[in-house]
Amino acid sequence: MRRLPPLGAIEAFVQVARLGSVKAAAEELALSAPALSRRVQSLERFIGRPLFARRHQAMVLNEDGERLLTEIAPVLDQLSNAVEAMTAGRELLRLRLGVLPLFAAQRLFPRVGDLRRAHPDLHLDIDTAGHGIARLGDGLDAVIALARDIEPSLYAKRIDTNSVYVIGSRAMQEGPRPITRPEQLSGQTALLHREMPDTISAWASAAGVDPIKPLAVDYFDAGGLMLEATAQGLGVAFMHASHFNHANDPRLVRLFPEIEVESPYSHWFVCRPRAMQARPVRIFHDWLFSDFVKSDQG
């Protein structure tokens, strides 16, 4: 049988890789930071190459580290799950997940059946109220958040990148007074999501009409209602391409399709670092970044 590195060294490597910090990983494993660093270094010596790029207060996987994590993390999780199953028996797993309503309706629930078939013991408590990140550990285990970036003390992994679309009703494009020039947006009501207030300025700057001076700005905390208000002709929405494409609503049109604008916002999976040790969080996280994200991008 081939000699293997110590299990403790493998566990230390996976935790640092997932959390991006020796300090956070050491807290999770109840080790001192120097002891955990020695374990990671012992694995690197065993393999014969570095696995991380060392930076100030952070460790980032290099190419070799990414490849090893892809191969070894699922195996370590399977080992952990097998031990849990033998010691605790079959148990009901529950994840308290915060998610925005439009993401849940358009992207999560059309494929949540796949998650249930792969993990029949995992059940989701869905919370669509706002300020999910602030409620982590106090009612929520994990959040799918829409944000520019996430504070470094939290575990966060980006789910997607997106483009900003200007979305209007079909009458705005095909009616007697069609909107054909970006300057015309200054006479319209702008519809913005409270989680994405900078979409209008990002689009205007890229279009060269900064600043747009709308007639009024109406804020929403539900993307589905924004799309319906747009379809009703109540204003022009500055939203993500994915919102428009998944809606597939014939009443809606993308205005100015020749203008491509990268959004400053992304969807993120976010939890407290310690929560990644909980099996429900880990199962959902791994499914999200394997089956779900690959299918979503495909």
PEVEN-V381024 format. One record per residue. PHI is phi in whole degrees, 0 to 359 (NA if undefined). D_LAST is the distance of its C-alpha to the last C-alpha in Angstrom with 1 decimal. Layout:
PHI:D_LAST ; PHI:D_LAST
This chain:
NA:40.4 ; 293:38.7 ; 290:39.6 ; 245:36.9 ; 291:36.9 ; 303:38.2 ; 300:35.9 ; 298:37.0 ; 291:35.7 ; 295:32.3 ; 298:32.2 ; 297:33.3 ; 300:30.7 ; 296:27.8 ; 293:29.4 ; 296:29.9 ; 297:26.4 ; 284:24.9 ; 263:27.5 ; 73:28.1 ; 209:31.8 ; 296:34.7 ; 300:36.6 ; 295:33.9 ; 294:33.3 ; 297:37.1 ; 297:37.5 ; 295:35.0 ; 263:36.7 ; 58:40.2 ; 238:41.1 ; 284:42.6 ; 300:40.5 ; 298:42.6 ; 295:42.3 ; 293:38.5 ; 300:38.4 ; 296:40.7 ; 294:38.4 ; 297:35.4 ; 296:37.8 ; 294:39.0 ; 292:35.5 ; 297:35.1 ; 293:38.5 ; 299:37.7 ; 282:34.6 ; 90:36.4 ; 198:34.1 ; 290:33.0 ; 246:29.8 ; 229:29.9 ; 264:30.8 ; 279:33.6 ; 232:33.8 ; 299:36.2 ; 61:35.6 ; 204:32.1 ; 231:30.7 ; 246:27.3 ; 301:25.7 ; 271:26.0 ; 297:23.9 ; 295:26.0 ; 295:25.8 ; 300:22.0 ; 295:22.0 ; 293:24.8 ; 299:23.2 ; 302:20.1 ; 277:22.5 ; 264:25.2 ; 298:24.1 ; 299:22.6 ; 293:25.9 ; 296:28.0 ; 295:26.4 ; 297:27.0 ; 297:30.5 ; 297:31.0 ; 295:29.7 ; 296:32.0 ; 294:35.0 ; 299:34.2 ; 297:34.1 ; 287:37.4 ; 268:39.1 ; 246:38.0 ; 75:37.1 ; 286:34.4 ; 225:33.6 ; 275:31.7 ; 256:29.2 ; 227:28.7 ; 243:26.4 ; 266:27.6 ; 248:24.5 ; 268:24.8 ; 207:21.9 ; 291:22.0 ; 303:22.3 ; 290:19.7 ; 298:17.0 ; 297:18.3 ; 288:18.5 ; 276:15.2 ; 238:12.7 ; 278:14.8 ; 290:16.9 ; 299:14.6 ; 236:13.5 ; 292:16.7 ; 296:18.0 ; 297:15.8 ; 297:17.5 ; 295:20.8 ; 293:20.5 ; 283:19.7 ; 224:22.4 ; 296:24.9 ; 275:27.4 ; 269:25.2 ; 239:26.0 ; 251:24.9 ; 261:27.4 ; 265:25.5 ; 235:27.3 ; 255:26.2 ; 290:29.3 ; 281:29.2 ; 58:30.1 ; 297:28.1 ; 299:28.4 ; 294:32.1 ; 257:32.3 ; 297:30.6 ; 83:33.1 ; 231:35.0 ; 111:33.2 ; 231:29.7 ; 271:28.2 ; 206:24.9 ; 221:23.3 ; 260:20.0 ; 250:21.6 ; 248:21.1 ; 202:23.2 ; 289:23.9 ; 206:24.6 ; 238:26.0 ; 299:29.5 ; 297:29.9 ; 288:31.8 ; 258:28.7 ; 280:25.8 ; 215:22.7 ; 222:19.1 ; 289:16.8 ; 270:13.6 ; 204:12.4 ; 237:14.0 ; 211:14.6 ; 246:16.8 ; 270:19.9 ; 251:20.4 ; 264:23.9 ; 245:23.6 ; 226:26.6 ; 284:28.0 ; 301:28.0 ; 296:31.8 ; 292:31.4 ; 259:30.0 ; 247:31.9 ; 283:35.1 ; 291:38.5 ; 233:37.8 ; 292:34.2 ; 273:32.7 ; 238:32.1 ; 234:33.0 ; 305:31.7 ; 299:35.4 ; 292:35.6 ; 294:33.4 ; 294:36.5 ; 259:38.1 ; 250:35.3 ; 281:34.6 ; 266:31.6 ; 253:29.5 ; 232:28.1 ; 277:26.6 ; 299:28.9 ; 278:26.3 ; 226:25.3 ; 291:28.7 ; 268:28.0 ; 296:25.4 ; 292:28.2 ; 289:29.9 ; 295:26.8 ; 291:26.0 ; 298:29.7 ; 297:30.2 ; 292:27.4 ; 278:28.8 ; 78:32.3 ; 236:33.9 ; 283:34.3 ; 264:35.7 ; 281:34.7 ; 245:37.5 ; 292:36.3 ; 300:38.9 ; 199:37.7 ; 237:34.8 ; 253:33.8 ; 256:31.8 ; 231:29.6 ; 247:28.3 ; 223:25.9 ; 297:23.1 ; 298:23.4 ; 291:27.0 ; 300:26.2 ; 296:24.1 ; 293:26.9 ; 298:29.6 ; 295:27.8 ; 299:27.6 ; 280:31.3 ; 80:32.2 ; 275:33.3 ; 168:31.7 ; 250:28.9 ; 263:26.0 ; 254:24.5 ; 224:21.2 ; 276:17.6 ; 303:15.1 ; 297:12.9 ; 298:16.2 ; 292:16.9 ; 292:13.6 ; 288:13.4 ; 295:17.2 ; 49:17.1 ; 258:20.9 ; 295:22.9 ; 281:25.6 ; 253:23.6 ; 225:23.1 ; 270:21.8 ; 277:25.0 ; 56:25.2 ; 296:21.8 ; 283:23.3 ; 260:23.5 ; 258:20.5 ; 228:21.2 ; 286:19.5 ; 282:20.0 ; 283:22.4 ; 248:20.7 ; 222:17.8 ; 275:17.0 ; 230:18.6 ; 270:19.4 ; 225:23.1 ; 204:26.0 ; 287:29.4 ; 307:29.4 ; 297:31.6 ; 296:29.2 ; 295:26.8 ; 278:29.6 ; 283:29.3 ; 300:27.5 ; 301:25.8 ; 295:24.4 ; 295:23.3 ; 298:21.6 ; 295:19.6 ; 303:18.8 ; 292:17.6 ; 294:15.4 ; 301:14.0 ; 262:13.1 ; 239:11.9 ; 296:10.5 ; 291:9.8 ; 295:8.4 ; 297:6.0 ; 292:5.0 ; 296:5.5 ; 283:3.8 ; 284:0.0
